[in-house]
Amino acid sequence: MKHYTRILLLCAMVSGFGLATTAAKAQSDEFEPLRSDETIHQGLIVISVGRLIRNHCPSLDARRFQSFAFAQSLVNRGHALGFSRGQMEAYVDSDADRDRYRNLANTYLSQRGASVNEPESVCQLGRDEISSGSTIGRLLREV
C-alpha cells in the first residue's frame, strides 16, 4: 500500500503538500536532470492537465490503473536517471515546479479554448482528448 501511496503522490503533484521554498530552492540544481528530461517533463504535463480536467469536470474521472501505470513509467524513468523515489517526490512537491506545471496545464487548456472558469469547456476538452485517443485521453473516462 505504501508503494501505491507514493505513486499517487507523484500523480498529485499539485496537492497541498510541499517543501519549504528555501529547501526547494536549495535542491533546484539537484532536480535539473528531471526538469530537463523530455519524457518526465511531458509526462508531468499530461498528469497536470488530466488532474485539472478531473478537478473541473464532474463527468470525467481518472482511469485508475492506466494512471497508475503511466505514473510508474515516470518513476522508472527517474530511476534510470539515477533518482530515488524520495528525490522524485521532493521534485514534484517543490513549490516552484508545482506552480510551473500548474501554469503549463492552464496554458494547455487555454490554447484549446478551455478555461477552469467555464467547466463545460474543460469537460469538452476532456471528451475531445478521450475521443482522439491522446495520452491525456487514455488516462480519463466518463462517469
Beta strands, then each sheet from edge to edge (+ up, - down):
strand 1: 60-62
strand 2: 140-142
sheet 1: 1+ 2-
end
